Amino acid sequence: MLYNKIEEKDVEFFESVVGKRFVSANPAICASYSSKSIMGLESQIAEAVVRPRYTNEVRNILIWCSDRRIPVTPVSAGLSGGFACPVFKPAGVHLDMSRMDRIIEIDEDNRYVVIEPGVTNGELWAYMKKYHPDYIPPIADGAPPAATVLGDGIDRGFSLVTSSMGPQGEIFMGAEVVMPTGDILNYGSMALNGTKPFYRWGLGPELFSTLMGSQGTMGIVTKGVVKIFPHPHFKTVKAWAMGNPQDMQDLTLQIGKLEFGIAHNTVMVQGGNWPLVMTRWPKDKVPNDYSFYEKIGIPKWWMNWEIWANTQEELDFVCKTIDEYAINFKNSDKCREPDAIREWKLHPKQIESRMKKPNKIAVPYSWWEAGFLFITWYTPWNECAEFAEYYNSILKKYGFAEVMWIASIERCRQAICMPIVCFDSSKPDDFIRVQDMNRETTEYCLKKGWINYRPDPNIHAPSTYSMAGTYLKYLRKVKEMFDPNYIMHPGRLMLP
């Protein structure tokens, strides 16, 4: 696909749309938007940054860029790094959506919030705490306060209630989207003009799924609707230790199947292995062997259940049930290492820190060396232990710390498995080592039927779509319907 580079007349047009103050073609400013971190290693420096404020401004920019065949990459906060930025040259327009930051409507009865793409986790959490304290928004757990709510929602990400309610894609109710052709499309029940966004599936056949996980390839979301949830006052975190990932998987699955009265109360269920602790500190400050962590009570593997309840009695019942199931599992013939199964008594400050929202639990991994990369896969829950054992063996093979984080999606129907690759981002050889490992693991994981989340456009996407058959053919037809000149950031979908 051939694209045009940005010329002076393009910059002048953008300035006429959003104002000179909100356009920059300064190479230093453009470079400041580029990043190589967290979710991907490839990115390009855009030729211009444009910061719209209103839907009509976005529309005018897209029509111009489509006519001129100038690529456009929409970014709300860009905190996922890497592929949140342009991937291919010429990088074209970096459309910074952060000025579109209005909280438009909060409906407590129908339990949704309508927001613009620049609204951050911290802003929405603080606003609702002040004006709607009985409800919480589905902010991304682990992401910093500056990350955006809609960015995570469109990516079908992981929120603070994902184990109970499902991934962010399940709680995204509707959207206003500007297409590269200039059309404005409303998804969900909002497709019927004037209708509240109370029903995700709208006027079926529903086009909603063409937006979810699209990585900015189909159009630009200018308004989004996500569910909000009751915010009960009775909370705690239970943690149990295990000696291996298989026991962690099997015990957690038993509890996840208790879907009424127990598992729905466990809003966040997540765990991992002891290097998760080690790699949250500078490499030269802590020991690298397990014996040190064993002495201070860190188990080899563990699982946390964050529990919300409406009454103390309800909270006590859920905690008691988890404990009973853990003890019964320890004494069963399904348990591989009974001696390792024990309750991990958390300090009140640990519990308080775990439940603090928004949090920054993802940030400290960069302290270990100089950078880190999340390579995330979805598996059936009952295959997450196999994933962990395999991937840790490959991390070890390539000389990386064996860091594994695993969390439940929708009461252990799926697992989100995230090896955290800690490497020195100042060393070019380390980038090569990461990508070589990524290629090897991708080939294996796809053969197992595991699905990558936020795929690398140079590694995951080509391998994935080579196995997708007719699906890719029709995905491209959808792309061409919405974006006939292919100007929207092709990102992780390998389009074109």
Solvent accessible surface area in square Angstrom, and as a share of the most:
residue,aa,sasa,rsa
1,M,114,0.51
2,L,157,0.78
3,Y,42,0.16
4,N,63,0.32
5,K,133,0.56
6,I,27,0.14
7,E,92,0.41
8,E,117,0.52
9,K,102,0.43
10,D,0,0.00
11,V,18,0.10
12,E,96,0.43
13,F,50,0.21
14,F,0,0.00
15,E,42,0.19
16,S,89,0.57
17,V,27,0.15
18,V,13,0.08
19,G,30,0.29
20,K,155,0.66
21,R,206,0.75
22,F,34,0.14
23,V,16,0.09
24,S,28,0.18
25,A,48,0.38
26,N,77,0.39
27,P,105,0.66
28,A,72,0.55
29,I,78,0.40
30,C,2,0.01
31,A,41,0.32
32,S,84,0.54
33,Y,67,0.25
34,S,33,0.21
35,S,35,0.22
36,K,114,0.48
37,S,40,0.26
38,I,42,0.21
39,M,26,0.12
40,G,3,0.03
41,L,12,0.06
42,E,42,0.19
43,S,13,0.08
44,Q,49,0.22
45,I,93,0.47
46,A,7,0.05
47,E,40,0.18
48,A,0,0.00
49,V,4,0.02
50,V,0,0.00
51,R,76,0.28
52,P,0,0.00
53,R,46,0.17
54,Y,124,0.47
55,T,24,0.14
56,N,88,0.45
57,E,29,0.13
58,V,0,0.00
59,R,84,0.31
60,N,48,0.25
61,I,0,0.00
62,L,0,0.00
63,I,54,0.27
64,W,67,0.23
65,C,0,0.00
66,S,8,0.05
67,D,113,0.58
68,R,45,0.16
69,R,91,0.33
70,I,0,0.00
71,P,12,0.08
72,V,0,0.00
73,T,4,0.02
74,P,29,0.18
75,V,13,0.07
76,S,24,0.16
77,A,42,0.33
78,G,21,0.20
79,L,72,0.36
80,S,26,0.17
81,G,1,0.01
82,G,0,0.00
83,F,6,0.03
84,A,23,0.18
85,C,2,0.01
86,P,4,0.02
87,V,7,0.04
88,F,88,0.37
89,K,156,0.66
90,P,29,0.18
91,A,5,0.04
92,G,0,0.00
93,V,0,0.00
94,H,3,0.01
95,L,0,0.00
96,D,12,0.06
97,M,4,0.02
98,S,43,0.28
99,R,48,0.18
100,M,1,0.00
101,D,64,0.33
102,R,103,0.38
103,I,45,0.23
104,I,66,0.34
105,E,63,0.28
106,I,28,0.14
107,D,20,0.11
108,E,66,0.30
109,D,123,0.64
110,N,72,0.37
111,R,124,0.45
112,Y,2,0.01
113,V,0,0.00
114,V,11,0.06
115,I,0,0.00
116,E,3,0.02
117,P,7,0.05
118,G,5,0.05
119,V,1,0.00
120,T,24,0.14
121,N,0,0.00
122,G,19,0.18
123,E,85,0.38
124,L,0,0.00
125,W,33,0.11
126,A,59,0.46
127,Y,81,0.31
128,M,1,0.00
129,K,145,0.61
130,K,146,0.62
131,Y,118,0.45
132,H,35,0.16
133,P,76,0.48
134,D,87,0.45
135,Y,41,0.16
136,I,3,0.01
137,P,1,0.01
138,P,0,0.00
139,I,2,0.01
140,A,7,0.06
141,D,20,0.11
142,G,7,0.07
143,A,22,0.17
144,P,32,0.20
145,P,42,0.26
146,A,58,0.45
147,A,12,0.09
148,T,8,0.05
149,V,1,0.00
150,L,1,0.01
151,G,29,0.28
152,D,15,0.08
153,G,1,0.01
154,I,29,0.15
155,D,16,0.09
156,R,84,0.31
157,G,2,0.02
158,F,18,0.07
159,S,0,0.00
160,L,0,0.00
161,V,2,0.01
162,T,0,0.00
163,S,0,0.00
164,S,1,0.00
165,M,81,0.36
166,G,0,0.00
167,P,24,0.15
168,Q,3,0.01
169,G,6,0.06
170,E,86,0.39
171,I,3,0.01
172,F,0,0.00
173,M,21,0.09
174,G,0,0.00
175,A,0,0.00
176,E,26,0.11
177,V,1,0.00
178,V,0,0.00
179,M,7,0.03
180,P,0,0.00
181,T,63,0.37
182,G,3,0.03
183,D,93,0.48
184,I,80,0.40
185,L,50,0.25
186,N,46,0.24
187,Y,3,0.01
188,G,0,0.00
189,S,7,0.05
190,M,32,0.14
191,A,39,0.30
192,L,104,0.52
193,N,134,0.69
194,G,89,0.85
195,T,38,0.22
196,K,101,0.43
197,P,9,0.06
198,F,120,0.50
199,Y,107,0.41
200,R,27,0.10
201,W,116,0.41
202,G,15,0.14
203,L,94,0.47
204,G,57,0.55
205,P,133,0.84
206,E,45,0.20
207,L,77,0.39
208,F,0,0.00
209,S,74,0.48
210,T,32,0.19
211,L,3,0.02
212,M,19,0.08
213,G,7,0.07
214,S,5,0.03
215,Q,26,0.12
216,G,15,0.15
217,T,0,0.00
218,M,3,0.01
219,G,6,0.06
220,I,4,0.02
221,V,11,0.06
222,T,0,0.00
223,K,49,0.21
224,G,0,0.00
225,V,0,0.00
226,V,3,0.02
227,K,68,0.29
228,I,3,0.01
229,F,17,0.07
230,P,73,0.46
231,H,45,0.20
232,P,20,0.13
233,H,157,0.70
234,F,72,0.30
235,K,52,0.22
236,T,27,0.15
237,V,6,0.03
238,K,23,0.10
239,A,1,0.01
240,W,13,0.04
241,A,1,0.01
242,M,2,0.01
243,G,9,0.09
244,N,19,0.10
245,P,9,0.05
246,Q,36,0.16
247,D,0,0.00
248,M,0,0.00
249,Q,7,0.03
250,D,33,0.17
251,L,0,0.00
252,T,0,0.00
253,L,37,0.18
254,Q,51,0.23
255,I,1,0.01
256,G,5,0.05
257,K,140,0.59
258,L,44,0.22
259,E,40,0.18
260,F,186,0.78
261,G,43,0.41
262,I,9,0.05
263,A,1,0.01
264,H,65,0.29
265,N,18,0.09
266,T,4,0.02
267,V,7,0.04
268,M,1,0.01
269,V,5,0.03
270,Q,8,0.03
271,G,3,0.02
272,G,0,0.00
273,N,6,0.03
274,W,47,0.16
275,P,6,0.04
276,L,11,0.05
277,V,36,0.21
278,M,10,0.04
279,T,0,0.00
280,R,68,0.25
281,W,130,0.46
282,P,41,0.26
283,K,89,0.38
284,D,122,0.63
285,K,144,0.61
286,V,30,0.17
287,P,48,0.30
288,N,83,0.43
289,D,75,0.39
290,Y,39,0.15
291,S,57,0.37
292,F,80,0.33
293,Y,4,0.01
294,E,105,0.47
295,K,173,0.73
296,I,103,0.53
297,G,26,0.25
298,I,19,0.10
299,P,6,0.04
300,K,95,0.40
301,W,22,0.08
302,W,19,0.07
303,M,0,0.00
304,N,24,0.12
305,W,2,0.01
306,E,3,0.01
307,I,0,0.00
308,W,13,0.05
309,A,3,0.02
310,N,109,0.56
311,T,61,0.35
312,Q,82,0.36
313,E,130,0.58
314,E,57,0.25
315,L,11,0.06
316,D,74,0.38
317,F,118,0.49
318,V,0,0.00
319,C,21,0.13
320,K,124,0.52
321,T,15,0.08
322,I,0,0.00
323,D,32,0.17
324,E,77,0.35
325,Y,70,0.27
326,A,0,0.00
327,I,84,0.43
328,N,96,0.49
329,F,2,0.01
330,K,61,0.26
331,N,115,0.59
332,S,39,0.25
333,D,145,0.75
334,K,130,0.55
335,C,13,0.08
336,R,151,0.55
337,E,72,0.32
338,P,57,0.36
339,D,141,0.73
340,A,29,0.22
341,I,3,0.02
342,R,99,0.36
343,E,45,0.20
344,W,31,0.11
345,K,155,0.66
346,L,34,0.17
347,H,102,0.46
348,P,96,0.60
349,K,145,0.62
350,Q,85,0.38
351,I,34,0.17
352,E,119,0.53
353,S,69,0.44
354,R,31,0.11
355,M,40,0.18
356,K,136,0.58
357,K,19,0.08
358,P,22,0.14
359,N,12,0.06
360,K,121,0.51
361,I,50,0.25
362,A,18,0.14
363,V,66,0.38
364,P,18,0.11
365,Y,16,0.06
366,S,36,0.23
367,W,128,0.45
368,W,11,0.04
369,E,61,0.27
370,A,48,0.37
371,G,10,0.10
372,F,17,0.07
373,L,6,0.03
374,F,16,0.07
375,I,5,0.03
376,T,2,0.01
377,W,0,0.00
378,Y,45,0.17
379,T,4,0.02
380,P,58,0.36
381,W,3,0.01
382,N,94,0.48
383,E,55,0.24
384,C,0,0.00
385,A,0,0.00
386,E,63,0.28
387,F,0,0.00
388,A,0,0.00
389,E,82,0.37
390,Y,35,0.13
391,Y,0,0.00
392,N,13,0.07
393,S,59,0.38
394,I,15,0.08
395,L,0,0.00
396,K,141,0.60
397,K,129,0.55
398,Y,45,0.17
399,G,59,0.56
400,F,11,0.04
401,A,19,0.15
402,E,60,0.27
403,V,0,0.00
404,M,0,0.00
405,W,36,0.13
406,I,0,0.00
407,A,0,0.00
408,S,0,0.00
409,I,4,0.02
410,E,45,0.20
411,R,33,0.12
412,C,9,0.05
413,R,120,0.44
414,Q,64,0.29
415,A,0,0.00
416,I,5,0.03
417,C,0,0.00
418,M,22,0.10
419,P,0,0.00
420,I,1,0.01
421,V,0,0.00
422,C,2,0.01
423,F,4,0.02
424,D,25,0.13
425,S,44,0.28
426,S,88,0.57
427,K,110,0.47
428,P,102,0.64
429,D,104,0.54
430,D,13,0.06
431,F,50,0.21
432,I,106,0.54
433,R,71,0.26
434,V,0,0.00
435,Q,19,0.08
436,D,62,0.32
437,M,0,0.00
438,N,3,0.01
439,R,126,0.46
440,E,56,0.25
441,T,0,0.00
442,T,2,0.01
443,E,104,0.47
444,Y,76,0.29
445,C,0,0.00
446,L,16,0.08
447,K,151,0.64
448,K,79,0.33
449,G,53,0.51
450,W,1,0.01
451,I,110,0.56
452,N,15,0.08
453,Y,11,0.04
454,R,24,0.09
455,P,20,0.12
456,D,5,0.03
457,P,4,0.03
458,N,73,0.37
459,I,8,0.04
460,H,7,0.03
461,A,0,0.00
462,P,50,0.32
463,S,42,0.27
464,T,42,0.24
465,Y,27,0.10
466,S,90,0.58
467,M,118,0.53
468,A,33,0.26
469,G,56,0.54
470,T,88,0.51
471,Y,146,0.55
472,L,23,0.11
473,K,112,0.47
474,Y,121,0.46
475,L,27,0.14
476,R,85,0.31
477,K,102,0.43
478,V,38,0.22
479,K,0,0.00
480,E,81,0.36
481,M,116,0.52
482,F,15,0.06
483,D,0,0.00
484,P,71,0.45
485,N,37,0.19
486,Y,14,0.06
487,I,0,0.00
488,M,0,0.00
489,H,9,0.04
490,P,12,0.08
491,G,0,0.00
492,R,4,0.02
493,L,18,0.09
494,M,42,0.19
495,L,0,0.00
496,P,65,0.41
